[in-house]
Amino acid sequence: MVEIITAIAGPLMSGLIALYVSTVQNDKTVALVQYRLQQLEDKVATQNDYIEKVILAERDLKTAFRRIDELRDDVKALSKE
């Protein structure tokens, strides 16, 4: 009877230990993946901010060029008079 209990208890304990180690390792892996994903999200947010600033700068630049062209036309019109 002791031999049967020993035969069952050994693998059962090994299985429980393996399950515990696997669970702990899985938790660490999940935490690492979440951390890295958060870092990537932060980088994307920063890049999106830069892109928005570039878009605004381009819009302002187009407006400035348009105004310069209007002023140039006004100067040409005045010089013909």
TILUMVO-823809 format. One record per residue: x, y, z of N, C-alpha, C, O in turn; residue number from 1. Coordinates in Angstrom, 3 decimals, decimal comma. Example, Ala and Ser with C-alpha at 12.3 -4.5 7.8 and 13.67 -1.06 7.14 Angstrom:
! residues 2
<dotor <13,190 -5,690 7,800> <12,300 -4,500 7,800> <13,200 -3,300 7,800> <14,236 -3,319 8,465> 1>,
<dotor <12,850 -2,250 7,080> <13,670 -1,060 7,140> <12,900 0,030 7,870> <13,409 1,138 8,039> 2>,
***
This chain:
! residues 81
<dotor <0,818 -1,190 0,000> <0,000 0,000 0,000> <0,870 1,266 0,000> <0,554 2,232 -0,695> 1>,
<dotor <1,958 1,264 0,773> <2,869 2,402 0,825> <3,494 2,627 -0,543> <3,718 3,768 -0,948> 2>,
<dotor <3,773 1,554 -1,246> <4,378 1,677 -2,571> <3,420 2,358 -3,551> <3,853 3,145 -4,392> 3>,
<dotor <2,153 2,069 -3,449> <1,164 2,678 -4,337> <1,042 4,173 -4,024> <0,978 4,999 -4,934> 4>,
<dotor <1,011 4,513 -2,738> <0,918 5,920 -2,337> <2,163 6,669 -2,808> <2,064 7,791 -3,305> 5>,
<dotor <3,319 6,055 -2,653> <4,565 6,669 -3,101> <4,567 6,831 -4,620> <5,026 7,846 -5,144> 6>,
<dotor <4,050 5,823 -5,321> <4,003 5,858 -6,778> <3,059 6,957 -7,263> <3,279 7,549 -8,320> 7>,
<dotor <2,034 7,220 -6,506> <1,069 8,262 -6,896> <1,536 9,646 -6,410> <1,408 10,628 -7,141> 8>,
<dotor <2,067 9,730 -5,201> <2,442 11,008 -4,592> <3,607 11,672 -5,326> <3,606 12,892 -5,489> 9>,
<dotor <4,574 10,920 -5,761> <5,753 11,476 -6,444> <5,373 12,226 -7,711> <5,673 13,413 -7,837> 10>,
<dotor <4,722 11,558 -8,647> <4,331 12,264 -9,874> <3,313 13,391 -9,617> <3,331 14,421 -10,290> 11>,
<dotor <2,435 13,177 -8,641> <1,450 14,204 -8,320> <2,145 15,477 -7,822> <1,799 16,580 -8,245> 12>,
<dotor <3,117 15,322 -6,931> <3,873 16,475 -6,429> <4,671 17,135 -7,563> <4,727 18,361 -7,658> 13>,
<dotor <5,277 16,325 -8,405> <6,027 16,876 -9,548> <5,094 17,650 -10,473> <5,451 18,719 -10,967> 14>,
<dotor <3,919 17,119 -10,702> <2,936 17,802 -11,555> <2,484 19,114 -10,945> <2,354 20,115 -11,650> 15>,
<dotor <2,242 19,121 -9,635> <1,824 20,353 -8,972> <2,926 21,413 -9,016> <2,657 22,594 -9,242> 16>,
<dotor <4,153 20,981 -8,800> <5,278 21,915 -8,866> <5,433 22,468 -10,284> <5,657 23,664 -10,472> 17>,
<dotor <5,311 21,588 -11,274> <5,410 22,033 -12,665> <4,283 23,005 -13,006> <4,502 23,987 -13,715> 18>,
<dotor <3,087 22,737 -12,506> <1,955 23,622 -12,740> <2,206 24,992 -12,101> <1,927 26,021 -12,716> 19>,
<dotor <2,721 25,009 -10,894> <3,025 26,261 -10,203> <4,086 27,059 -10,959> <3,923 28,257 -11,191> 20>,
<dotor <5,158 26,398 -11,336> <6,247 27,073 -12,059> <5,735 27,611 -13,393> <6,070 28,726 -13,792> 21>,
<dotor <4,933 26,820 -14,067> <4,368 27,247 -15,345> <3,473 28,474 -15,162> <3,514 29,403 -15,968> 22>,
<dotor <2,674 28,471 -14,110> <1,784 29,603 -13,842> <2,589 30,864 -13,531> <2,277 31,938 -14,044> 23>,
<dotor <3,612 30,743 -12,704> <4,445 31,893 -12,364> <5,146 32,429 -13,609> <5,190 33,639 -13,827> 24>,
<dotor <5,687 31,539 -14,418> <6,379 31,957 -15,639> <5,402 32,628 -16,606> <5,741 33,623 -17,247> 25>,
<dotor <4,208 32,088 -16,705> <3,195 32,672 -17,576> <2,829 34,078 -17,105> <2,677 34,983 -17,925> 26>,
<dotor <2,688 34,269 -15,800> <2,374 35,592 -15,265> <3,481 36,591 -15,581> <3,206 37,740 -15,926> 27>,
<dotor <4,726 36,155 -15,464> <5,848 37,039 -15,782> <5,849 37,398 -17,267> <6,101 38,546 -17,635> 28>,
<dotor <5,569 36,420 -18,105> <5,534 36,656 -19,547> <4,424 37,633 -19,903> <4,631 38,546 -20,702> 29>,
<dotor <3,254 37,446 -19,319> <2,130 38,342 -19,579> <2,478 39,764 -19,122> <2,184 40,729 -19,828> 30>,
<dotor <3,094 39,894 -17,961> <3,481 41,216 -17,461> <4,488 41,874 -18,403> <4,393 43,072 -18,670> 31>,
<dotor <5,449 41,103 -18,905> <6,441 41,648 -19,825> <5,790 42,095 -21,134> <6,100 43,168 -21,651> 32>,
<dotor <4,898 41,277 -21,662> <4,212 41,627 -22,914> <3,365 42,887 -22,716> <3,340 43,757 -23,587> 33>,
<dotor <2,682 42,990 -21,594> <1,882 44,187 -21,318> <2,769 45,420 -21,208> <2,407 46,485 -21,708> 34>,
<dotor <3,913 45,293 -20,568> <4,847 46,413 -20,436> <5,344 46,859 -21,807> <5,356 48,051 -22,117> 35>,
<dotor <5,752 45,893 -22,619> <6,277 46,233 -23,940> <5,195 46,830 -24,831> <5,467 47,738 -25,617> 36>,
<dotor <3,975 46,326 -24,713> <2,867 46,883 -25,475> <2,591 48,322 -25,053> <2,327 49,175 -25,901> 37>,
<dotor <2,650 48,597 -23,767> <2,449 49,964 -23,280> <3,542 50,887 -23,810> <3,265 52,026 -24,187> 38>,
<dotor <4,787 50,400 -23,839> <5,888 51,211 -24,377> <5,647 51,527 -25,853> <5,879 52,653 -26,294> 39>,
<dotor <5,184 50,536 -26,614> <4,898 50,768 -28,034> <3,746 51,757 -28,210> <3,789 52,613 -29,093> 40>,
<dotor <2,723 51,639 -27,374> <1,599 52,578 -27,447> <2,067 53,996 -27,150> <1,610 54,944 -27,788> 41>,
<dotor <2,968 54,152 -26,193> <3,499 55,476 -25,871> <4,291 56,045 -27,048> <4,188 57,234 -27,352> 42>,
<dotor <5,084 55,195 -27,710> <5,852 55,654 -28,863> <4,927 56,069 -30,002> <5,164 57,081 -30,660> 43>,
<dotor <3,884 55,296 -30,233> <2,933 55,616 -31,297> <2,225 56,931 -30,983> <2,030 57,757 -31,875> 44>,
<dotor <1,842 57,131 -29,731> <1,194 58,380 -29,346> <2,123 59,570 -29,575> <1,681 60,619 -30,045> 45>,
<dotor <3,398 59,415 -29,249> <4,374 60,485 -29,465> <4,521 60,785 -30,953> <4,561 61,947 -31,357> 46>,
<dotor <4,602 59,738 -31,762> <4,725 59,932 -33,203> <3,474 60,589 -33,776> <3,567 61,435 -34,665> 47>,
<dotor <2,308 60,203 -33,270> <1,071 60,824 -33,742> <1,043 62,306 -33,409> <0,549 63,110 -34,199> 48>,
<dotor <1,568 62,674 -32,245> <1,649 64,090 -31,884> <2,538 64,844 -32,867> <2,197 65,944 -33,301> 49>,
<dotor <3,678 64,252 -33,217> <4,576 64,890 -34,177> <3,900 65,027 -35,535> <4,024 66,060 -36,192> 50>,
<dotor <3,192 64,000 -35,950> <2,507 64,034 -37,246> <1,463 65,141 -37,264> <1,340 65,867 -38,251> 51>,
<dotor <0,709 65,271 -36,173> <-0,288 66,329 -36,104> <0,375 67,708 -36,183> <-0,144 68,613 -36,836> 52>,
<dotor <1,507 67,861 -35,524> <2,215 69,139 -35,573> <2,716 69,431 -36,985> <2,657 70,574 -37,437> 53>,
<dotor <3,205 68,415 -37,679> <3,683 68,600 -39,054> <2,526 68,978 -39,960> <2,668 69,848 -40,819> 54>,
<dotor <1,378 68,330 -39,773> <0,204 68,647 -40,595> <-0,218 70,101 -40,370> <-0,519 70,816 -41,327> 55>,
<dotor <-0,242 70,537 -39,117> <-0,597 71,929 -38,822> <0,416 72,899 -39,423> <0,041 73,942 -39,959> 56>,
<dotor <1,697 72,555 -39,334> <2,743 73,420 -39,897> <2,599 73,507 -41,421> <2,748 74,586 -41,995> 57>,
<dotor <2,313 72,388 -42,072> <2,122 72,405 -43,522> <0,925 73,268 -43,906> <0,979 74,020 -44,879> 58>,
<dotor <-0,158 73,155 -43,132> <-1,337 73,964 -43,412> <-1,019 75,451 -43,265> <-1,404 76,265 -44,103> 59>,
<dotor <-0,312 75,790 -42,192> <0,062 77,188 -41,972> <0,999 77,685 -43,067> <0,909 78,836 -43,493> 60>,
<dotor <1,889 76,824 -43,515> <2,825 77,194 -44,580> <2,081 77,440 -45,888> <2,394 78,383 -46,614> 61>,
<dotor <1,106 76,603 -46,187> <0,307 76,806 -47,404> <-0,440 78,130 -47,332> <-0,526 78,859 -48,320> 62>,
<dotor <-0,976 78,434 -46,164> <-1,678 79,702 -45,978> <-0,716 80,876 -46,190> <-1,063 81,866 -46,834> 63>,
<dotor <0,484 80,752 -45,645> <1,475 81,817 -45,794> <1,859 82,001 -47,257> <1,960 83,133 -47,730> 64>,
<dotor <2,074 80,905 -47,980> <2,422 81,008 -49,399> <1,275 81,624 -50,196> <1,499 82,434 -51,096> 65>,
<dotor <0,060 81,236 -49,862> <-1,099 81,793 -50,553> <-1,171 83,315 -50,319> <-1,446 84,083 -51,241> 66>,
<dotor <-0,923 83,724 -49,086> <-0,957 85,163 -48,759> <0,169 85,911 -49,470> <-0,027 87,033 -49,939> 67>,
<dotor <1,335 85,297 -49,549> <2,463 85,910 -50,271> <2,097 86,091 -51,739> <2,374 87,137 -52,326> 68>,
<dotor <1,471 85,070 -52,335> <1,056 85,179 -53,736> <0,033 86,303 -53,916> <0,089 87,037 -54,904> 69>,
<dotor <-0,888 86,441 -52,983> <-1,876 87,516 -53,063> <-1,189 88,876 -52,969> <-1,518 89,793 -53,721> 70>,
<dotor <-0,248 89,007 -52,060> <0,474 90,267 -51,923> <1,301 90,579 -53,165> <1,400 91,732 -53,584> 71>,
<dotor <1,890 89,545 -53,744> <2,673 89,730 -54,975> <1,761 90,241 -56,096> <2,135 91,137 -56,854> 72>,
<dotor <0,566 89,661 -56,190> <-0,383 90,116 -57,210> <-0,811 91,559 -56,948> <-0,974 92,344 -57,883> 73>,
<dotor <-0,990 91,905 -55,671> <-1,349 93,282 -55,329> <-0,240 94,246 -55,702> <-0,519 95,332 -56,209> 74>,
<dotor <1,010 93,879 -55,464> <2,142 94,734 -55,834> <2,214 94,898 -57,350> <2,474 95,998 -57,837> 75>,
<dotor <1,991 93,833 -58,094> <2,011 93,915 -59,562> <0,897 94,839 -60,057> <1,086 95,637 -60,976> 76>,
<dotor <-0,272 94,707 -59,420> <-1,401 95,557 -59,829> <-1,104 97,023 -59,527> <-1,435 97,901 -60,323> 77>,
<dotor <-0,485 97,289 -58,389> <-0,162 98,669 -58,044> <0,937 99,241 -58,926> <0,930 100,432 -59,237> 78>,
<dotor <1,874 98,403 -59,327> <2,981 98,893 -60,140> <2,512 99,196 -61,584> <3,159 99,984 -62,273> 79>,
<dotor <1,430 98,602 -62,043> <0,901 98,850 -63,378> <0,134 100,160 -63,409> <-0,027 100,763 -64,470> 80>,
<dotor <-0,336 100,600 -62,260> <-1,133 101,826 -62,243> <-0,329 103,053 -62,392> <-0,878 104,155 -62,394> 81>,
***
